[in-house]
Amino acid sequence: MWSALIVEGQGPSPRANHGAVLTKNGNIVFFGGYTDAMTYSNEIFVLDTVNLRWSKPILNGIPPTPRESFSISLVRGQIWSFF
């Protein structure tokens, strides 16, 4: 049976063609996609599936360019994206 969950925090805006991967600790990491504002995104959001909480991590370095329609995988504990 399906039911709606109450999730805390601000999650991503509606989007299509994004990437998502489930980590070993039960988080789902979402990257990129084509947003409801009709733009490409390079945002990263994390859904903590244990505590039902969204977060948007602050990352260091140069982020990837905004994109859609790509692959994302968990490889030996690291998230890899293939364009």
C-alpha positions as CSV (number, residue, x, y, z in Angstrom):
1,M,0.0,0.0,0.0
2,W,1.2,3.5,-0.9
3,S,1.2,6.3,1.6
4,A,2.5,9.9,1.6
5,L,5.5,10.5,3.9
6,I,6.1,13.7,5.8
7,V,9.6,14.8,5.0
8,E,11.4,17.7,6.7
9,G,13.6,20.3,4.9
10,Q,13.6,21.8,1.4
11,G,13.9,19.2,-1.3
12,P,14.6,19.8,-5.0
13,S,12.1,21.5,-7.2
14,P,10.2,19.3,-9.6
15,R,12.5,18.0,-12.3
16,A,13.1,15.4,-15.0
17,N,16.1,13.5,-16.3
18,H,18.1,13.9,-13.0
19,G,20.4,11.3,-11.5
20,A,19.8,9.5,-8.1
21,V,21.8,6.9,-6.2
22,L,21.2,5.1,-2.9
23,T,24.3,5.2,-0.6
24,K,25.3,2.5,1.8
25,N,24.0,4.5,4.8
26,G,20.5,4.8,3.2
27,N,20.7,8.3,1.8
28,I,19.5,9.0,-1.7
29,V,21.7,11.6,-3.5
30,F,20.0,13.5,-6.3
31,F,22.0,15.5,-8.9
32,G,21.1,17.8,-11.8
33,G,18.1,17.4,-14.1
34,Y,15.8,19.6,-16.1
35,T,13.8,21.7,-13.7
36,D,10.2,23.0,-13.7
37,A,11.7,26.4,-14.5
38,M,12.9,24.9,-17.8
39,T,16.6,25.2,-16.9
40,Y,19.3,22.6,-16.4
41,S,20.5,22.1,-12.9
42,N,23.7,21.1,-11.2
43,E,22.2,21.1,-7.7
44,I,22.8,18.3,-5.3
45,F,20.2,17.2,-2.7
46,V,20.3,14.4,-0.2
47,L,17.3,12.6,1.2
48,D,18.0,10.9,4.6
49,T,15.6,7.9,4.3
50,V,16.0,7.0,8.0
51,N,15.1,10.5,9.5
52,L,13.0,11.6,6.5
53,R,14.9,14.9,6.0
54,W,16.1,16.7,2.9
55,S,19.5,18.6,2.9
56,K,21.5,20.5,0.4
57,P,25.2,19.9,1.1
58,I,27.8,22.7,0.8
59,L,30.5,21.3,-1.4
60,N,34.1,22.5,-2.2
61,G,35.7,22.8,-5.6
62,I,34.3,23.4,-9.0
63,P,30.9,21.8,-9.5
64,P,30.0,20.0,-12.7
65,T,28.1,22.1,-15.3
66,P,24.3,21.9,-15.2
67,R,23.1,18.8,-17.1
68,E,20.3,16.2,-17.6
69,S,20.1,12.7,-19.0
70,F,23.3,11.1,-17.6
71,S,24.3,8.1,-15.5
72,I,25.2,8.2,-11.8
73,S,26.5,5.2,-9.8
74,L,27.9,4.2,-6.5
75,V,31.4,2.7,-7.0
76,R,33.4,1.5,-4.0
77,G,31.6,4.0,-1.8
78,Q,32.1,7.0,-4.1
79,I,29.5,8.6,-6.4
80,W,30.5,8.7,-10.1
81,S,28.6,10.5,-12.8
82,F,29.0,9.6,-16.5
83,F,28.1,12.1,-19.1
